[in-house]
Amino acid sequence: MPRSGLRLLLALPGLLLPLQTAPGPATESVIRLPAGIATHADGRRPIAALYESYLGLVAERWTLEIIANSQPPGTTQALPIIALRSPQSGPAVWILAGIHGEEPAGPNAIAAALEDIASLGRQRPVVLLPLLNPHGYARNWRYLNVAVYSERVDGHSVGDSSHLLPLPDAPDRPRAATASSAEADAVTRFVLRRSADYPPLCSIDLHEDNLIDQGYVYSQGSLGASEPLAIEAVKVLRDSGIAIRMGGETRFGEEIVAGIIGPVVDSSIDELMSSHQIVDGGRIQPGPSARTVLVLETPAVDTSLGHRIAAHAALLRQLTALLAATGD
């Protein structure tokens, strides 16, 4: 990928990542990172290196946008939640990762497959949200407020959309009166705002699960388990040596058909992406209505991080190639 003009400077009070694109009219974008930020040492890329990698898309004339500066309870400095948009607007492919901080494969795979994502962006509109929970990634915390998953503790997910999604039995009322966190509010507001000029046709969200030894694919869109990209995702993951549960149920009691779970009600950003209606400001409004919404859950039990990153990168390469070729 072209990296013309990329400079990395160390400056107080933090790390500056300024970029200038070339050739053509110069544009500049700056991300400020705290100096000396530590990243959980399990083989994942240092967080500064991830940001630097993602910002290489600016050389492809992608637009950088800072959604929010995240500073969860217990942290002393803010880290930016960023989005990158391809030059062409219109019906778009959205790619998300890093919602849960103890799931590092997705953000690392995006860095590894960035040229493939850039290539897709030359063919059609793309919105990339590569690291949605940066503090979680840096300190290996699942949520903004809790390090690990627990059924007894209310973990605040940066992708929580319960304040916008309607109650199943009362579609004129949201499931929660307010967003669970400032980050969740900012991220979901970004989705609604950018859905106007980059309406999502397809959304791909990369996840892992350290409580399972076989993965699966959620297909939240209208085709459910018959979605061709979901079927392809299962194939790519299996070909990459990832164990996939082909039948039975998830640990949440959801039915699995050929490695795929159809639409579920979970108040996630993925449900928001597929939702035809939302409730905002007391009014029912159109939702993003993505036709295809894939959530990839790969197992972290007995599977090395390097293997998981390679599988996610292979998945991104295959799905972006198919989306570039078909235009669907």
N, C-alpha and C positions, 0 to 999 in steps of 0.2 A: 504494500500500500504506500502511496506517496506520503512522505513525511516532511515535505519541504517547509523549512522555516520553523520546525519544532525546536523549541528551546526549553530547557529545564533549569530554573534558577532557584537557589536557596536564598531566602530573604526573611528577615524578621517582619512580623511576628510568626510567619509560617512559610510554607512552600508555595511558590507561585508557579502555575503552569500556564504561561502565555503562549499563544500560537498565532502564527501569521500564515495565511494561505498564499500559495503561488502556483502557477502564474495567475495573472488577472488582477482585478482590484483587490487591494489588501483589506482584510478584515482581521480583527483581533478579539480574542476571548481569553478571559483569565479566570482560573479557579484557584482559590486560596485554601491550602491545606495547613493544618497545624504542624509546626516543626516537631520532628521526633515521634510522630505517631507510630505506635507499635501495632503489628498485625499478628494474630494468632499463628503460632508456628506449627503448622501441620503439613506444610508443603504448598499451601496456597500462595499465590503471588502477593507480595506486599501491596497494600491498598494504593499507595502512590503510583506504583507501576501499573496497576489496573487503570487508574484515571488517565495516566499518560497514554496507554494503549488506546483507550476509547476515543480520546481526543484526536487521534490520528484521522478520524473521519472528517474533521474540520478541513483538512487538506482536500477532501472530496466535495467541499462546499456544503457539507451538512451544517445545520444550525444547532448550536449548543444552547440549551436552556437550563437554568438552575431552578428546579421545581421548589426546593425548600432547603434550608440549612438545618440539618437534623442535629439536635442535642438532647438525647433522651435523659431521663433521670439517672443520676450517678456519673454522668460524663461532664467534663469541664470545658470542652471546646466543640464547636459545630463542624460537621462534615456535610458537603453538598450532596443532595440527591439530584442527579442530572438526567436530562433527556437529550437525545440527538435526533434531528429530523433531516431526512433526505431533501435535496433541493426541490424536487417535484412534489407538489401536494396532490390530494385526491384520495380515492379509496385505497387504503393502505394495509400493509402488514405491520403489526406491532409485535415486538420481541421484548420480553420482560425476564428479569432474573434478579436474584439476590434479595427476595422478600424476607426470607428467613436466613439469619446470619450464620447458622451452623450448617448451611447447605452451599458450600463454596464452588461446587463444580460448574454451576451455570455461569456465574460471572467470569470464571477463568476460561470456560469454553467460548464465551463471546469474544474474549480477547484473542483466543487461538483461531477463531473462525471469522475474524473481523473483515478480511478481504472478501470473503464470500458474502457477508452482509453488505459491504460496500458495493459489490457487484450487483446484488439484488436492488440496491438503491439507485443504480444507473438504469434499471429497467422499469421500476415502479416505485411509488411512495412507500417509505418505511419510517416507522417511529421506533427508536431503541431506548429502553429504560434498563440499563445494564446492571445497576447496583442500587437497588431500591432501599436497602437497609445498611448503609455504609458502616455505622457504628457496630451493628450486629456482626457484619463480616469481620471487622477489625478485631473484635473481642470474642467472637464465636458465640454470640448470644442469639437465640432464635428470634425473640421479640424485642421490642423497644424497652420493655420493662422487666422481662423475665428471661433467664438464660436458657431454660429447657422447657419442653412441652410438658404440661401437666393438666389433667382433667379438673384439678381442684383450684387452679390459679387462672385468672383472666389475663391471658397474654395479649398485649396490644400489638397487633400486626399492622405493619405499614400499609398492607393491602386491604385492610378492613373496609368494607363498603356498606355496612349495615345502616348507616345514616342516610343512604340514598336508595336502598332497595326496599320495595314495598313488602309489607306483611302478606303472606300467602292468602290469609282470609280477610284482609282489609287493605286492598290495593291502593287506597288513598292515604295510607299512613306508613311512614318508614319504620323499619325494625328497631331503630334507635333514634333518640331525639337529637343526639349530637355525635360527631365523629369521636372515635375512641382516642385519638391523638391528633396533634397538629400535623404530623407527617401524613397520617391517613387522610386527613381533610385535604392537604395540599396535593397529594398524589391523585386522589379521585377527582378533585377539581380540575387538575391538569388533563385527565382522561376526558372529562366532559368538554372542556374548552377546546382541546385539540381534535376532538371527534368532529368538530364543525368543518375543519379544513383537511384533516386526515382521517376520515371516517373508517373505522376498522372493519375490514373484510375478514381478516384472519389474525388471531392473536396466539402467540406461542409463549408459554410461561414455563421456565425451567426450574424444577424442584428436585429435592432428594428426601429420603426418609431414613433416619438412622434406627428406626424401630422395625423395619421390615427387611427380609432377605430376598424378596421378589418384588419387582416394580410393576407399574401399570400406567395407563394413559387415561386421563379424564378428557372427555370430549363434550364440552358444554354447549356446543352449537346446535343448530337445528337438526343435523343429521345424526347426532349422537354416535352410537357405536358403529354406524355404517359410514362415517366420515372417511373418505379415502386418505386424507393426510394422517389421520389417527392410525389407520391400518398400516400405512407406510412407516409411521413412527415406531410402532411395535416391531415391525420387521427390522428396521435399522438398529434398534436397541438390542434385539436378539442376535443379529449378525455381529454386533459389537461385543458380544459375550456377556450382556447384562441379563440376569435372570428375570423373566417376566411371568407373573401369575396369569395364566390364560383363562381361568374360570374360578368359580367360587365367589368369595366376598372379600372386600377390603377389611382392615381392622375396624372400620367404622360401620360395617354392615352393608356396604354398597355392592350391588351385583356387578361382577366382572364378566364380560362377554368377549372372548378372544383377546384378552389383554386390555380391554377398553371398558371404562365406566361412562355411561350416558350422563345427561345433565343432572346436576345435584343442586340442592339449595344449601349453600354454605356461607353466604354473605361475603364472599371473597371478591377481589378485583376481577377475577375470571368470570364469576357470575355477573358482575357489573358489565363486563365487556359484551356478554351475550344478551343482556337484558334489553327488551324492547321498550320497557317503561321504567322510569324512576320516579321518586317523590323528592322534590326539591323545593324548599320554601313553602311547604304546604300544598304544592301543586303537582299533579301528575304531568310528567314531561316525557318526550321520547328519550330512550336510552341509546347507547352506542350501537346495539343490534348487530354485533359481529356474527357472521354466518358460521365461521369456524373458530372455535376457542379450544386450544389444546393445552393441557397441563401435564407435563411429563414428570412422573414420580419414579426416580431410580433408587434402588436400595443402596444404603451405605454400609449395611452389615456385611462383613467379609468381602467387601469390594474396595480396592485401593482408590485413593483420591485420583491418582493419575489415570486409572482405568475409567473412572466416572467422568473425568474431564474429557478424555478421548471420546467416550460414547456420546456425550452431549455435543461435542464439536462435530462428530460425524453426523449426528442428527441435524444440527443447524446447516451443515453443508448440503445434505440431501434435500431437506425441506426448502431451503432458499433456492436451490437449483430448480426444483419442481415448480416453485412459485414464480420464478423468473421465466421459465419456459412456457407455462400455461397462461399466465396473466389472470388466473381465476382468483 
